[in-house]
């Protein structure tokens, strides 16, 4: 579909000429003769660009521009005038016009101004789409009380610009929280730069953070811009900050205090405006006690502490997360939609998830790839989910019959798990007919996926 342009000029000859030229260039073009007609036309349908004459009867072009920019989806505007002066051009630009061209109109200049304006429109639309996609990608899922509280804390903290220290076990989603803080902040249009402090060797982390000059150390064949400088105006995320060496901690502390630093091998000072968000899976107070982390840096980073709960403390979110990952990987891998049966969900709910959300995500990805059915049953789940299931507590049986029933229930559950809840194999292992196994399970209060 061609991009649409509205020409607003009180001279019929100019309206006709511009529309003809624009249509020859492949654009859709309409024309009106006044500012009032322009406002009505924009209300009736959207335009990608408006070529707006300054000198119009009754409501002039500048007033029309102001009215246009008050609308919900203000169009891109290029002003045109036969009586242009610097003051008018400056005022039009301050009001929000993209460009200003003079009459008599040059064909080449007009087409170039139109092309530049529409390219800008396209880039703005792409930026809005990407930002919307980022917000969706970094949306924090979960209806549990801890996750509702976490989202509320992020909403309160993100706009402030204060430093945040995110606590949580590996795999809980600390990076997701950092992205959400950035996305909801005034810096969202600037860079989000991440450094994994645990993954970088000691001899490289300073260069990675602050950059270096050519020849500053062996292997430095060219100069390099560091992460702090790349994040200027935006957000720097220091992941696993507890693994940073004391030497590097001292330099980071100085940058936080002064917002300036020297690249490795350089005497020139680089000033930056960076919001720092840090994360750790360690107890930094314990690291301070054993001399592995600077107390002054801790207080600089820990302005607003944010704790991300482990998955085992918000099990009610597991079905939501699993459903989201099933959809995500189904689309990404081009597979038919899959769903977990209630019995399979029951297994997921009872597993302790030591690897947290990351482990759940990996399990779901595996299921989307290897499970042949659209319905994911307990026997499709990985064996490790069964081996770690907690056993029911053994209370003292009041009678011999109760003791026998408790033993039978435990024995059958173990065999079901060993055979990944495949009823045929479990019945064979127990030496029972399949129908007899079903009756026995019912009498003992066992349903598929119930422990």
C-alpha positions in Angstrom: 0.0 0.0 0.0 1.4 3.4 -1.0 2.1 6.1 1.5 -0.6 8.8 1.7 0.2 12.6 1.4 -2.2 15.5 1.8 -1.4 18.8 0.0 -2.8 21.9 1.6 -2.5 25.0 -0.6 -4.9 27.7 -1.6 -3.5 27.9 -5.2 -5.2 25.3 -7.5 -2.2 25.1 -9.8 0.2 24.2 -7.0 -2.3 21.6 -5.6 -2.7 19.9 -9.0 1.1 20.0 -9.8 2.1 18.6 -6.5 -0.5 15.8 -6.6 0.6 14.8 -10.1 4.3 14.7 -9.1 3.6 12.7 -6.0 1.5 10.2 -7.8 4.2 9.8 -10.4 6.6 9.0 -7.6 4.2 6.2 -6.4 2.6 8.0 -3.5 -1.1 8.4 -2.8 -2.0 12.1 -2.9 -5.0 14.2 -2.0 -5.4 18.0 -1.8 -7.5 20.6 0.0 -7.5 24.4 -0.2 -7.7 25.6 3.5 -6.6 24.8 7.0 -10.1 24.1 8.0 -10.5 21.5 5.2 -7.1 20.0 6.3 -8.3 19.4 9.9 -11.5 17.8 8.6 -9.6 15.6 6.2 -7.3 14.4 8.9 -10.2 13.6 11.1 -11.8 11.5 8.3 -8.7 9.4 7.6 -5.0 9.2 8.5 -2.2 10.6 6.3 1.5 9.7 6.5 2.6 13.3 5.5 1.1 16.7 5.1 2.6 19.4 2.8 1.2 22.5 4.4 1.3 26.1 3.0 2.0 28.8 5.5 -0.2 31.5 3.9 -3.7 30.3 3.9 -7.1 32.2 4.1 -8.7 32.5 7.5 -6.7 29.9 9.6 -3.1 30.1 8.4 -0.6 27.3 8.1 1.1 27.8 11.5 -2.3 27.7 13.3 -3.3 24.7 11.3 0.0 23.0 12.3 -0.7 23.7 16.0 -4.2 22.2 15.6 -2.8 19.1 13.8 -0.3 18.4 16.5 -3.1 18.4 19.1 -4.6 15.3 17.5 -4.1 11.8 19.0 -2.0 10.6 16.0 -0.3 13.8 14.8 0.9 13.4 11.2 4.3 14.4 9.9 4.2 18.0 8.4 6.5 19.8 5.9 5.8 23.5 5.6 5.9 25.3 2.3 5.8 29.1 1.7 6.4 31.7 -1.0 7.2 34.3 1.6 9.5 32.5 3.9 11.7 34.1 6.4 13.9 32.8 9.2 11.5 33.7 11.9 8.6 31.8 10.3 10.8 28.7 9.7 12.1 28.7 13.2 8.6 29.0 14.7 7.3 26.2 12.4 10.2 23.9 13.5 9.6 24.7 17.2 5.9 23.9 16.7 6.9 20.5 15.3 7.2 20.7 11.6 9.8 18.3 10.1 11.0 20.5 7.4 10.4 23.9 5.6 10.7 24.4 1.8 10.3 27.6 -0.2 8.3 28.5 -3.3 8.8 28.3 -6.2 9.1 24.7 -5.4 12.0 22.8 -6.9 11.0 19.3 -8.0 14.2 17.8 -6.7 14.1 19.5 -3.3 10.4 18.7 -2.9 10.8 15.0 -3.6 13.9 14.9 -1.3 11.9 16.6 1.5 9.0 14.2 1.1 11.3 11.2 1.0 13.2 12.3 4.1 10.0 13.0 6.0 8.5 9.6 5.1 11.7 7.8 6.0 11.5 9.5 9.4 7.9 8.3 9.7 8.9 4.8 8.9 11.7 4.8 11.4 9.4 6.2 14.2 6.8 3.4 13.4 9.6 0.8 13.5 10.9 2.2 16.8 7.4 2.1 18.3 6.9 -1.5 17.1 10.3 -2.6 18.5 9.6 -0.9 21.8 6.2 -2.6 22.0 7.9 -5.9 21.2 10.5 -5.3 23.9 7.9 -4.4 26.5 6.1 -7.7 25.6 9.4 -9.7 25.7 10.3 -8.3 29.1 6.8 -8.5 30.6 7.1 -10.2 34.0 4.5 -13.0 34.2 2.8 -14.3 37.3 -0.3 -13.6 39.4 1.2 -14.7 42.7 1.4 -12.2 45.5 5.3 -12.0 45.3 5.2 -11.2 41.6 2.4 -8.6 41.9 4.5 -6.9 44.6 7.6 -7.1 42.3 5.8 -5.5 39.4 4.6 -2.7 41.7 8.1 -2.1 43.0 9.5 -1.9 39.5 6.7 0.6 38.5 7.6 2.8 41.4 11.4 2.5 41.0 11.9 2.6 37.2 11.2 6.4 36.7 13.4 7.5 39.5 16.9 6.9 38.1 18.1 5.5 41.4 20.5 2.6 41.5 18.9 -0.9 42.0 20.5 -4.1 43.4 18.5 -7.1 42.3 18.8 -10.2 44.5 17.8 -13.7 43.5 18.9 -17.3 42.8 20.2 -18.2 39.4 17.4 -18.6 36.9 14.9 -16.5 38.7 14.8 -13.7 36.1 17.1 -11.0 37.5 18.0 -9.8 34.0 14.3 -9.6 33.1 13.8 -7.3 36.1 16.7 -5.1 34.9 15.2 -4.9 31.4 11.8 -4.0 32.9 13.3 -1.2 35.0 15.0 0.2 31.9 11.9 -0.2 29.6 9.8 1.7 32.1 12.3 4.5 32.7 12.9 7.8 31.0 16.1 6.2 29.5 14.1 3.6 27.6 15.0 5.1 24.3 18.7 4.9 25.0 21.0 1.9 25.2 20.7 -1.0 27.7 24.1 -2.5 28.1 24.8 -5.8 30.0 28.0 -7.1 31.5 28.2 -10.6 33.0 30.9 -10.0 35.7 31.1 -13.8 36.4 31.9 -14.7 32.7 34.8 -12.3 32.2 38.3 -13.1 33.3 40.0 -10.7 35.7 42.5 -9.4 33.1 39.7 -8.4 30.7 36.9 -7.0 32.9 38.4 -3.6 33.3 38.9 -3.3 29.5 35.3 -4.5 29.0 33.9 -1.9 31.4 36.1 1.1 30.7 37.6 0.4 27.3 41.3 0.6 26.4 43.7 2.4 24.1 45.7 0.7 21.4 48.8 -0.9 22.7 47.8 -0.5 26.4 48.4 -4.2 27.0 49.4 -7.3 25.1 46.8 -8.1 22.4 45.3 -4.6 22.4 45.8 -4.1 18.7 43.2 -1.4 18.5 41.3 1.0 20.8 38.0 -0.2 22.3 35.0 1.6 23.7 34.0 0.2 27.1 30.5 -0.7 28.4 30.2 2.4 30.6 30.7 4.6 27.6 28.4 2.5 25.4 25.7 2.9 28.0 26.0 6.7 28.2 22.5 8.2 28.6 21.1 4.7 29.2 21.4 1.8 31.6 24.3 -0.4 32.5 23.4 -3.8 34.0 26.1 -5.4 36.0 25.1 -9.1 36.3 26.6 -11.2 39.1 28.3 -8.2 40.5 29.4 -10.3 43.5 32.0 -12.0 41.3 33.8 -8.8 40.5 37.4 -8.5 41.8 38.2 -5.9 44.6 40.4 -4.0 42.2 37.6 -3.6 39.6 35.2 -2.8 42.5 37.3 0.2 43.4 37.2 1.6 39.9 33.4 1.0 39.6 32.9 2.8 42.9 34.8 5.8 41.5 32.6 5.9 38.4 29.5 5.7 40.5 30.7 8.6 42.6 32.0 10.9 39.8 30.4 9.6 36.6 33.8 9.7 34.9 36.7 7.4 34.3 39.9 6.8 32.3 40.1 4.0 29.7 42.9 1.4 30.3 46.1 2.9 29.1 44.7 6.5 28.7 45.1 9.7 30.7 42.0 11.2 29.2 38.9 11.4 31.3 35.6 10.2 29.8 32.4 11.6 31.4 29.2 9.6 31.3 25.6 9.7 32.5 24.7 6.1 33.3 22.1 4.4 35.5 23.6 1.3 37.0 21.5 -1.7 37.9 23.4 -4.6 39.5 22.3 -8.2 40.3 23.7 -11.0 42.4 22.9 -14.5 43.5 25.2 -14.1 46.5 24.6 -12.7 50.0 26.8 -9.6 49.7 26.7 -9.0 53.4 28.5 -12.3 53.8 30.9 -11.4 51.0 31.7 -8.2 52.9 32.3 -10.1 56.1 34.9 -12.3 54.5 36.6 -9.3 52.7 35.5 -10.2 49.2 33.2 -7.3 48.5 33.6 -3.6 49.3 31.2 -2.3 51.9 31.2 1.3 50.3 30.3 -0.1 46.9 27.5 -2.2 48.4 25.9 0.9 49.8 26.3 2.7 46.5 24.6 -0.1 44.6 22.0 -1.1 47.2 19.9 2.2 47.0 16.8 0.2 46.2 17.0 -3.6 46.9 14.8 -5.7 44.8 14.3 -9.4 45.6 13.2 -11.9 42.9 11.5 -14.9 44.5 12.5 -18.5 43.5 9.9 -20.5 41.6 9.3 -22.9 44.5 7.9 -19.9 46.4 5.4 -19.0 43.7 4.2 -22.3 42.4 0.8 -20.8 41.4 2.7 -19.1 38.6 4.0 -22.3 37.1 0.9 -23.0 34.9 1.0 -19.4 33.6 4.7 -19.6 32.8 4.5 -23.1 31.2 1.6 -22.0 29.0 3.5 -18.9 27.9 6.6 -20.9 27.0 4.5 -23.5 25.2 3.1 -20.7 23.0 6.5 -19.0 22.6 8.4 -22.1 21.5 5.5 -23.4 19.4 5.6 -20.2 17.3 9.4 -20.0 17.2 9.8 -23.7 16.2 6.8 -23.8 13.9 5.1 -26.6 15.9 1.4 -27.2 16.4 0.0 -25.8 19.7 0.6 -28.1 22.7 -1.1 -28.1 26.1 -0.3 -29.7 29.4 -2.8 -32.1 30.9 -3.9 -31.4 34.5 -2.0 -34.5 35.5 1.2 -33.1 33.9 0.7 -29.8 35.6 0.4 -31.6 38.9 3.9 -33.0 38.4 5.3 -29.6 37.6 3.6 -28.1 40.7 5.3 -30.6 43.0 8.8 -30.4 41.5 11.1 -28.0 43.5 12.7 -26.4 40.4 16.2 -25.8 41.7 17.0 -24.1 38.4 14.0 -21.8 38.7 12.2 -20.3 35.7 15.2 -21.0 33.5 14.9 -24.7 34.2 11.1 -24.7 33.5 11.7 -22.8 30.3 14.3 -25.4 29.2 11.9 -28.3 30.1 9.1 -26.7 28.0 11.3 -26.2 25.0 12.4 -29.8 25.2 8.7 -30.9 25.3 7.7 -28.8 22.3 10.5 -30.4 20.3 10.2 -34.1 21.4 6.6 -34.7 22.5 4.7 -36.1 19.5 1.2 -35.5 20.9 -0.6 -32.2 21.3 -1.5 -33.1 24.9 1.5 -33.4 27.1 0.9 -36.3 29.6 2.9 -37.1 32.8 4.8 -39.8 31.0 6.1 -37.2 28.5 7.9 -35.3 31.2 11.6 -35.7 31.8 12.5 -38.4 34.4 14.3 -36.0 36.7 11.0 -34.3 37.5 9.9 -37.6 39.1 13.1 -38.5 40.9 13.0 -35.3 42.9 9.4 -35.4 43.9 8.9 -35.2 47.7 7.5 -38.4 49.2 4.3 -38.1 51.3 4.9 -37.9 55.0 4.5 -41.2 56.8 2.1 -40.8 59.7 1.6 -43.6 62.2 -1.1 -46.0 61.0 -3.9 -46.7 63.4 -4.6 -50.2 62.0 -2.8 -52.9 60.1 -5.1 -52.1 57.1 -4.1 -48.5 57.1 -0.4 -49.4 57.2 -0.9 -51.9 54.3 -2.8 -49.2 52.3 -0.1 -46.6 52.9 2.6 -49.0 51.8 0.7 -50.1 48.7 0.1 -46.4 47.8 3.7 -45.6 48.2 4.8 -48.6 46.2 2.4 -48.0 43.3 3.4 -44.3 43.1 7.1 -45.3 42.9 6.4 -47.7 40.1 4.3 -45.1 38.3 7.2 -42.7 38.4 9.7 -45.3 37.4 7.6 -45.9 34.3 6.8 -42.2 33.7 3.1 -42.8 34.4 2.7 -45.2 31.5 -0.2 -47.4 32.8 0.6 -50.4 30.6 4.3 -50.6 31.7 3.4 -49.9 35.3 0.7 -52.7 35.3 3.3 -55.1 33.8 5.9 -54.2 36.4 3.4 -54.8 39.2 2.1 -58.0 37.7 -1.4 -56.7 37.4 -4.0 -56.3 34.7 -4.3 -52.7 33.6 -7.9 -52.5 34.6 -7.0 -53.9 38.1 -4.3 -51.2 38.4 -6.9 -48.5 37.7 -9.2 -49.9 40.3 -6.4 -50.2 42.8 -5.3 -46.6 42.2 -8.9 -45.4 42.6 -9.2 -47.2 45.9 -6.0 -45.7 47.2 -6.9 -42.2 46.1 -4.3 -42.0 43.3 -5.1 -40.2 40.0 -2.7 -39.6 37.2 -0.3 -36.9 38.4 -1.4 -37.1 42.1 1.2 -37.8 44.7 
